[in-house]
Amino acid sequence: MPTKILLQLDGDLQPSVFDAVVAVDAGVEQLFRHGGITPDNVRELVHGAMFTRGPDDLRHTAIFVGGSDASLAEKIYDTVRACFFGPLRVSVMLDPNGANTTAAAAVLAAERHLALDESTAVVFGATGPVGSRVVRLLARAGCAVRVVSRDLGRAERIVEQTQAAVPEAGLSAHAVPPEEALPSVLEGSQFVVAAGAPKVQLLSRQQWQSVSGLQVAIDLNAVPPLGIEGIEVTDKAASRGEVTCYGAIGVGGTKMKIHRAALQTLFTASDRLLDAEEIFAIGQDLK
Ligand SMILES: NC(=O)c1ccc[n+]([C@@H]2O[C@H](COP(=O)([O-])OP(=O)(O)OC[C@H]3O[C@@H](n4cnc5c(N)ncnc54)[C@H](OP(=O)(O)O)[C@@H]3O)[C@@H](O)[C@H]2O)c1
């Protein structure tokens, strides 16, 4: 059996050690790590991966695209895919800074408690790599989504991008309202996600606990102060009043399982392309 080789392509100068460790834990036997990757310098590396082994053995070579700049990683991912032709291709996974695996884990957590296609979600920090993918996955699941940003224009751009990907999506854009009016954006929703930057509190305890009908709250920020006051970082389906709560570590265990399973899926064929939706589907199969 040919050795399982993973090419780790990272837009950051130093390729992520986190992603490297997960690759080894997922069973990768040879890990080639490359940092400082751009769409302009990636082709030679991809050719090295796709022109070396025969088509029958190419499923033992795969590519992981990561890095802290999600839009750069998306461009690298597009360029990598454009290098392939005919049977000369290898499987590729996109997960910049864990955005796809984290969003998938958050939506899977909510799905355990809610019929998403009958629910309304409010996503704070929706313009970031994680939040924007949470919005997309929820929209695909038929959930109505309120997209919240500090800046209405940024929220509107996420709505437009998501609507282009999921034309049937029910989306609305919202600027973070003044503190006293914050509960209004939550009114009538069943699910809230805080996907804001670390160390930023987005909702106080009083703001979300006063919302009637709220069923699930997920906070992805692991660094105090947490995004949703009153949720513990380790919460995993913890009941707080009427609301089922998850904190970043509570979601993180599922995220790690999804990340490893997605890497393993890469080596089952030479034509797997794993973006948020495919990674979410892998998570659903883990249940
Ligand atoms: N649990 C896990 O396994 C896991 C894995 C990966 C990431 N995470 C966490 O998930 C969260 C989202 O990650 P990300 O990479 O998408 O985050 P990010 O890009 O750093 O921030 C997300 C959004 O937060 C908003 N924001 C930034 N600074 C803010 C401030 N000072 N006040 C209010 N809002 C602010 C911004 O939206 P606007 O400017 O549009 O308001 C930004 O787009 C982070 O807390 C990250 O640490 C968790």
PDBQT file of the ligand as one rigid body, heavy atoms in Angstrom, charges set to zero:
ROOT
HETATM    1  N1  LIG A 301     -14.124  26.122  19.454  1.00  0.00    +0.000 N 
HETATM    2  C1  LIG A 301     -13.293  25.955  18.443  1.00  0.00    +0.000 C 
HETATM    3  O1  LIG A 301     -12.895  24.829  18.179  1.00  0.00    +0.000 OA
HETATM    4  C2  LIG A 301     -12.892  27.145  17.596  1.00  0.00    +0.000 A 
HETATM    5  C3  LIG A 301     -12.148  26.979  16.421  1.00  0.00    +0.000 A 
HETATM    6  C4  LIG A 301     -11.862  28.092  15.625  1.00  0.00    +0.000 A 
HETATM    7  C5  LIG A 301     -12.281  29.368  16.033  1.00  0.00    +0.000 A 
HETATM    8  N2  LIG A 301     -12.947  29.501  17.216  1.00  0.00    +0.000 N 
HETATM    9  C6  LIG A 301     -13.408  30.807  17.684  1.00  0.00    +0.000 C 
HETATM   10  O2  LIG A 301     -14.522  31.186  16.884  1.00  0.00    +0.000 OA
HETATM   11  C7  LIG A 301     -14.645  32.601  16.892  1.00  0.00    +0.000 C 
HETATM   12  C8  LIG A 301     -14.789  33.098  15.461  1.00  0.00    +0.000 C 
HETATM   13  O3  LIG A 301     -13.582  32.863  14.752  1.00  0.00    +0.000 OA
HETATM   14  P1  LIG A 301     -13.176  33.802  13.519  1.00  0.00    +0.000 P 
HETATM   15  O4  LIG A 301     -11.837  33.384  13.079  1.00  0.00    +0.000 OA
HETATM   16  O5  LIG A 301     -14.301  33.815  12.536  1.00  0.00    +0.000 OA
HETATM   17  O6  LIG A 301     -13.124  35.212  14.304  1.00  0.00    +0.000 OA
HETATM   18  P2  LIG A 301     -12.655  36.686  13.830  1.00  0.00    +0.000 P 
HETATM   19  O7  LIG A 301     -12.517  36.713  12.348  1.00  0.00    +0.000 OA
HETATM   20  O8  LIG A 301     -11.488  37.063  14.659  1.00  0.00    +0.000 OA
HETATM   21  O9  LIG A 301     -13.891  37.594  14.303  1.00  0.00    +0.000 OA
HETATM   22  C9  LIG A 301     -15.209  37.330  13.886  1.00  0.00    +0.000 C 
HETATM   23  C10 LIG A 301     -16.006  38.620  13.849  1.00  0.00    +0.000 C 
HETATM   24  O10 LIG A 301     -16.034  39.208  15.155  1.00  0.00    +0.000 OA
HETATM   25  C11 LIG A 301     -16.300  40.597  15.000  1.00  0.00    +0.000 C 
HETATM   26  N3  LIG A 301     -15.407  41.370  15.873  1.00  0.00    +0.000 N 
HETATM   27  C12 LIG A 301     -14.062  41.499  15.765  1.00  0.00    +0.000 A 
HETATM   28  N4  LIG A 301     -13.584  42.299  16.727  1.00  0.00    +0.000 NA
HETATM   29  C13 LIG A 301     -14.654  42.710  17.454  1.00  0.00    +0.000 A 
HETATM   30  C14 LIG A 301     -14.838  43.580  18.563  1.00  0.00    +0.000 A 
HETATM   31  N5  LIG A 301     -13.779  44.163  19.149  1.00  0.00    +0.000 N 
HETATM   32  N6  LIG A 301     -16.092  43.786  19.033  1.00  0.00    +0.000 NA
HETATM   33  C15 LIG A 301     -17.156  43.195  18.470  1.00  0.00    +0.000 A 
HETATM   34  N7  LIG A 301     -17.061  42.352  17.395  1.00  0.00    +0.000 NA
HETATM   35  C16 LIG A 301     -15.828  42.117  16.901  1.00  0.00    +0.000 A 
HETATM   36  C17 LIG A 301     -16.028  40.951  13.537  1.00  0.00    +0.000 C 
HETATM   37  O11 LIG A 301     -17.291  41.184  12.917  1.00  0.00    +0.000 OA
HETATM   38  P3  LIG A 301     -17.792  42.670  12.520  1.00  0.00    +0.000 P 
HETATM   39  O12 LIG A 301     -16.578  43.526  12.377  1.00  0.00    +0.000 OA
HETATM   40  O13 LIG A 301     -18.505  42.448  11.229  1.00  0.00    +0.000 OA
HETATM   41  O14 LIG A 301     -18.689  43.074  13.641  1.00  0.00    +0.000 OA
HETATM   42  C18 LIG A 301     -15.405  39.695  12.988  1.00  0.00    +0.000 C 
HETATM   43  O15 LIG A 301     -15.705  39.462  11.619  1.00  0.00    +0.000 OA
HETATM   44  C19 LIG A 301     -13.393  33.133  17.599  1.00  0.00    +0.000 C 
HETATM   45  O16 LIG A 301     -13.708  33.491  18.918  1.00  0.00    +0.000 OA
HETATM   46  C20 LIG A 301     -12.431  31.947  17.541  1.00  0.00    +0.000 C 
HETATM   47  O17 LIG A 301     -11.494  31.973  18.584  1.00  0.00    +0.000 OA
HETATM   48  C21 LIG A 301     -13.285  28.418  17.973  1.00  0.00    +0.000 A 
ENDROOT
TORSDOF 0
